[in-house]
Amino acid sequence: MPNKIVLSDMDLIDRLKADDETAISAIYKKYWQLLYVSAYNVLKDRQACEDMIQELFIKLWKNRAAIEISVSLKAYLYASIRYEVYRQMRSGPVRSDIFDDLPQRLQTPADYENIEYKELIAQVSSVVGTLPQKCREVYQLSRDECLTHKQIALRLNISTKTVENHLTKALRQLRTSLGSFFLLQMVMLLLKR
């Protein structure tokens, strides 16, 4: 069995620019899993993450002749997927679990010292504090006590559909209030994992 030749990222980029289809395949195999894990850690949506990464590699192939990578291929791909995750969060439908376990996903000793982390958590808390009382209560039962929609409905004597509506409203308000800057900070912090 012949030894497998491992190409550097720079070699792969050169081959990609020279229309070598094996280069895009090698880049895909090398980075797909890492990009998927980073995107999924934020979005928690398997199909959306797979679609985003597939689209990223299609664009990479289509723009191969004009591509200019000044840092590294890995940094370029991570920046591209970070942008796509951010775009998805800004323009995509409000997902009820996008802010699930946010503190736990951000929680590492280094992050507690991180000003952006503290600022983000303070901003989320501030927005939650402005929600109407029942909406805030539903959100806090969901996020703080980790209750299911059904458990919240039983506790508050409301329908599960009402619970879903309150959570959608709360998450829409968070997305609107956090604005681009804080949303980008959250994506950046989560994708560092």
TATAQUI-V621856 format. One record per pair of residues at least 24 apart in sequence whose C-alpha atoms are under 10 Angstrom apart, sorted by the first residue. I is the first residue (numbers start at 1). J is the second residue. D is the distance in whole Angstrom. If there is no record, write none. Layout:
i:I j:J d:D
i:I j:J d:D
This chain:
i:8 j:73 d:10
i:9 j:72 d:8
i:9 j:73 d:6
i:9 j:74 d:8
i:10 j:69 d:9
i:10 j:72 d:8
i:10 j:73 d:8
i:12 j:73 d:9
i:13 j:64 d:8
i:13 j:65 d:10
i:13 j:67 d:9
i:13 j:68 d:9
i:13 j:69 d:8
i:13 j:72 d:10
i:13 j:73 d:8
i:14 j:64 d:9
i:14 j:65 d:10
i:15 j:64 d:10
i:16 j:60 d:9
i:16 j:61 d:8
i:16 j:63 d:10
i:16 j:64 d:6
i:16 j:65 d:8
i:16 j:67 d:9
i:17 j:61 d:9
i:17 j:63 d:9
i:17 j:64 d:5
i:17 j:65 d:5
i:17 j:66 d:8
i:17 j:67 d:8
i:17 j:68 d:10
i:18 j:64 d:8
i:18 j:65 d:8
i:19 j:61 d:8
i:19 j:62 d:10
i:19 j:64 d:8
i:19 j:65 d:8
i:20 j:61 d:10
i:20 j:64 d:10
i:21 j:61 d:9
i:23 j:61 d:10
i:24 j:57 d:8
i:24 j:58 d:9
i:24 j:60 d:8
i:24 j:61 d:7
i:24 j:64 d:9
i:25 j:57 d:9
i:25 j:61 d:10
i:27 j:57 d:9
i:27 j:73 d:9
i:27 j:74 d:9
i:27 j:77 d:10
i:28 j:53 d:9
i:28 j:54 d:9
i:28 j:56 d:10
i:28 j:57 d:7
i:30 j:74 d:10
i:31 j:73 d:10
i:31 j:74 d:8
i:31 j:77 d:8
i:31 j:78 d:9
i:32 j:57 d:9
i:32 j:77 d:10
i:34 j:74 d:10
i:34 j:77 d:10
i:34 j:78 d:9
i:35 j:74 d:9
i:35 j:77 d:8
i:35 j:78 d:7
i:35 j:80 d:10
i:35 j:81 d:7
i:35 j:82 d:9
i:35 j:191 d:9
i:36 j:81 d:9
i:37 j:191 d:9
i:37 j:193 d:9
i:38 j:78 d:8
i:38 j:81 d:8
i:38 j:82 d:8
i:38 j:85 d:9
i:38 j:187 d:10
i:38 j:190 d:8
i:38 j:191 d:5
i:38 j:192 d:8
i:38 j:193 d:7
i:39 j:78 d:9
i:39 j:81 d:7
i:39 j:82 d:7
i:39 j:84 d:9
i:39 j:85 d:6
i:39 j:86 d:10
i:39 j:187 d:9
i:39 j:190 d:9
i:39 j:191 d:7
i:40 j:85 d:9
i:40 j:190 d:10
i:40 j:191 d:9
i:41 j:98 d:10
i:41 j:105 d:8
i:41 j:187 d:9
i:41 j:190 d:7
i:41 j:191 d:7
i:41 j:192 d:10
i:41 j:193 d:8
i:42 j:82 d:10
i:42 j:85 d:8
i:42 j:86 d:9
i:42 j:89 d:9
i:42 j:97 d:10
i:42 j:98 d:7
i:42 j:99 d:9
i:42 j:100 d:10
i:42 j:102 d:9
i:42 j:105 d:9
i:42 j:186 d:9
i:42 j:187 d:7
i:42 j:188 d:10
i:42 j:189 d:9
i:42 j:190 d:6
i:42 j:191 d:7
i:42 j:193 d:10
i:43 j:85 d:7
i:43 j:86 d:10
i:43 j:88 d:9
i:43 j:89 d:8
i:43 j:95 d:9
i:43 j:97 d:8
i:43 j:98 d:6
i:43 j:99 d:9
i:43 j:187 d:9
i:43 j:190 d:10
i:44 j:95 d:9
i:44 j:97 d:8
i:44 j:98 d:7
i:44 j:99 d:10
i:44 j:100 d:9
i:45 j:95 d:9
i:45 j:97 d:9
i:45 j:98 d:9
i:48 j:85 d:9
i:48 j:88 d:9
i:48 j:92 d:10
i:49 j:81 d:9
i:49 j:84 d:9
i:49 j:85 d:8
i:49 j:88 d:10
i:52 j:80 d:10
i:52 j:81 d:7
i:52 j:84 d:7
i:52 j:85 d:8
i:52 j:88 d:9
i:53 j:77 d:9
i:53 j:80 d:9
i:53 j:81 d:7
i:53 j:84 d:9
i:55 j:81 d:10
i:55 j:84 d:10
i:56 j:80 d:7
i:56 j:81 d:7
i:56 j:84 d:9
i:78 j:191 d:9
i:78 j:192 d:10
i:79 j:188 d:10
i:79 j:191 d:10
i:81 j:191 d:9
i:82 j:184 d:9
i:82 j:187 d:7
i:82 j:188 d:7
i:82 j:190 d:10
i:82 j:191 d:7
i:82 j:192 d:10
i:83 j:184 d:9
i:83 j:187 d:9
i:83 j:188 d:10
i:85 j:184 d:9
i:85 j:187 d:7
i:85 j:188 d:10
i:85 j:191 d:9
i:86 j:180 d:9
i:86 j:183 d:7
i:86 j:184 d:6
i:86 j:185 d:10
i:86 j:186 d:9
i:86 j:187 d:6
i:86 j:188 d:9
i:87 j:180 d:10
i:87 j:183 d:10
i:87 j:184 d:9
i:89 j:175 d:8
i:89 j:180 d:10
i:89 j:183 d:8
i:89 j:184 d:9
i:89 j:187 d:9
i:90 j:175 d:7
i:90 j:176 d:9
i:90 j:179 d:9
i:90 j:180 d:8
i:90 j:183 d:8
i:90 j:184 d:9
i:91 j:175 d:10
i:93 j:168 d:10
i:93 j:172 d:9
i:94 j:167 d:10
i:94 j:168 d:7
i:94 j:169 d:9
i:94 j:170 d:10
i:94 j:171 d:7
i:94 j:172 d:6
i:94 j:173 d:10
i:94 j:174 d:10
i:94 j:175 d:8
i:95 j:167 d:9
i:95 j:168 d:7
i:95 j:171 d:8
i:95 j:172 d:9
i:96 j:139 d:10
i:96 j:142 d:10
i:96 j:164 d:8
i:96 j:165 d:10
i:96 j:166 d:10
i:96 j:167 d:6
i:96 j:168 d:6
i:96 j:169 d:9
i:96 j:170 d:9
i:96 j:171 d:7
i:96 j:172 d:9
i:97 j:142 d:10
i:97 j:143 d:9
i:97 j:167 d:9
i:97 j:168 d:10
i:97 j:171 d:9
i:98 j:171 d:8
i:98 j:175 d:10
i:99 j:124 d:10
i:99 j:143 d:8
i:99 j:171 d:8
i:99 j:174 d:9
i:99 j:175 d:10
i:99 j:186 d:10
i:100 j:142 d:8
i:100 j:143 d:6
i:100 j:144 d:9
i:100 j:146 d:9
i:101 j:142 d:10
i:101 j:143 d:7
i:101 j:144 d:9
i:101 j:146 d:9
i:102 j:143 d:9
i:102 j:186 d:9
i:102 j:190 d:9
i:103 j:143 d:10
i:105 j:189 d:9
i:105 j:190 d:7
i:105 j:193 d:9
i:106 j:186 d:9
i:106 j:189 d:7
i:106 j:190 d:6
i:106 j:191 d:10
i:106 j:192 d:10
i:106 j:193 d:9
i:107 j:190 d:10
i:111 j:189 d:9
i:114 j:189 d:10
i:116 j:182 d:9
i:116 j:185 d:7
i:116 j:186 d:8
i:116 j:188 d:10
i:116 j:189 d:8
i:117 j:182 d:10
i:117 j:185 d:8
i:117 j:186 d:8
i:117 j:189 d:8
i:119 j:182 d:9
i:119 j:185 d:10
i:120 j:178 d:8
i:120 j:181 d:10
i:120 j:182 d:6
i:120 j:183 d:9
i:120 j:185 d:8
i:120 j:186 d:7
i:121 j:182 d:10
i:121 j:186 d:10
i:123 j:174 d:9
i:123 j:177 d:9
i:123 j:178 d:7
i:123 j:182 d:8
i:124 j:173 d:10
i:124 j:174 d:7
i:124 j:175 d:10
i:124 j:177 d:9
i:124 j:178 d:7
i:124 j:182 d:9
i:125 j:174 d:10
i:126 j:174 d:10
i:126 j:177 d:10
i:126 j:178 d:10
i:127 j:170 d:9
i:127 j:171 d:10
i:127 j:173 d:7
i:127 j:174 d:6
i:127 j:175 d:10
i:127 j:176 d:10
i:127 j:177 d:7
i:127 j:178 d:8
i:128 j:170 d:7
i:128 j:171 d:9
i:128 j:173 d:8
i:128 j:174 d:7
i:128 j:177 d:10
i:130 j:170 d:10
i:130 j:173 d:9
i:131 j:166 d:10
i:131 j:169 d:9
i:131 j:170 d:7
i:131 j:173 d:8
i:131 j:174 d:10
i:132 j:166 d:9
i:132 j:169 d:10
i:132 j:170 d:9
i:134 j:163 d:9
i:134 j:166 d:8
i:135 j:162 d:10
i:135 j:163 d:8
i:135 j:164 d:10
i:135 j:165 d:9
i:135 j:166 d:5
i:135 j:167 d:7
i:135 j:168 d:9
i:135 j:169 d:8
i:135 j:170 d:7
i:136 j:166 d:8
i:136 j:167 d:9
i:136 j:169 d:10
i:136 j:170 d:7
i:137 j:163 d:10
i:137 j:166 d:9
i:137 j:167 d:10
i:138 j:162 d:9
i:138 j:163 d:7
i:138 j:164 d:9
i:138 j:165 d:10
i:138 j:166 d:7
i:138 j:167 d:7
i:138 j:170 d:9
i:139 j:163 d:9
i:139 j:164 d:10
i:139 j:166 d:7
i:139 j:167 d:6
i:139 j:168 d:9
i:139 j:169 d:10
i:139 j:170 d:7
i:139 j:171 d:9
i:140 j:167 d:10
i:142 j:167 d:8
i:143 j:167 d:10
